[in-house]
Amino acid sequence: MTIAFELLMAVGGAIALLAGVGLLRFESSYARLHAAGKASPVAFLVTAIGAAGLIGWEGSAYLAITAVAMVLTLPLGVHLLFRAVHRTTSGSHLTIDELAAAEARTTTEQR
């Protein structure tokens, strides 16, 4: 059973490595954030499952709390980063910008 847990940890590390390669290879900020935002929690969860089998109940409880916190907070953080990138870069690569009208309304309402 130890080999299975160690294999899960190795798979989690490989997923994290692929996310790092995606951060370096993708051209747009959106693609980079997508690679980091999708692959890193999967890598952590797979690695945490493998580690939980090796470290016992107390350590597994800590990993479970950490996993829940990550699953609850990461989507919001990635969404906020996407909004920041969208607001600070030119949207020339977008064919349809559905957020532009809402941002224009918000900007005029704040004045």
N, C-alpha and C positions, 0 to 999 in steps of 0.2 A: 504494500500500500504506500510505503514511503516513496517508491519510485514514481507512482502516479502523481503524488503531490509535488515532487521535484519537477516532473514533466510539466505540470500546470504552471509552476513558477517560471520555467524556461519559456513556455509558450507566451506567458504574460510579458516577459522580457523581450521576446521577439516582436510582439505587437507594439510595444513601446519603441523599439528600434525602428520599426516601419513608420511609426508616427513621426519620429525624428527625421527620417529620410524625407517624408512628405513635407515637413516644415522647410527643409532645405531645397527640395526640387520643384515644388509648385510655384507658379509664377505670380498668381494674384493673392492678395491678402485674404480674400474670402476662402480660397482653396486651402491656404495654410491654416487658417482658423478652423476650418472643417476637419482637417487632418488631426489637429491637436485636440479639438473638442469632442470628436467621436472616438478616436482610438485610445486616448489616455485613460478615460474611465474604464473602458473595456480591459485594457492592460492591467489597471490596478485591481479590478474585480477578479480577473483570472489569477493574478499573482496572489491576491489576498486569500482566495479559496485554497490555493496550494499551500500557502504559509499557515493558514488556519489548521490544516491537517497535521502540521508538524509542531506547532507551538502549544497546543493544549487549549483548554476551555477559556481560561482567563484572557489569554492573548487573542483568541478567536472573538471574544466579546468586544474587545477594543477594535479589532479589525471590522467587525460588523457595524459598530457605531460610526467608524470612519467612512465605511462604504455608504451607509445611509446618508451621512452628511454630504458626501461627494455627489451622490445621485440627486440629492435635493438642490444643491447649490450650483453645480456646474452648468446646467442648462441656462440659468439666469446669467451667470458670468459670461458665458460664450455669447449669449444674445446681446448683452451690453457691449461686448467688444465688437461684434458685428455692426451694431448701431454706430459706434464711434468711428469705425473704419468707413462706414457708408457716409457719415457726415463730413469726414475730413478728406476724402478722396474724390476725384472726378468720377462721374458715373458714365464715362464714355463707352465702357464695355457692356453696359446694361441696355438691352433692347426695350424693356418695359420697366419703368421705375415707379412702382406702386406706392412707395413711401414718400416720394417727392411732394405730392399734393398735401399729405398730412403734415409734413414738415413745414411747408409753406404756410398752412393755416396756423400752426403753432407759433411760427415766427411772427406773423402779423398780429396774433392775439396777445403776444407778450409785449408788444410795443405800446 
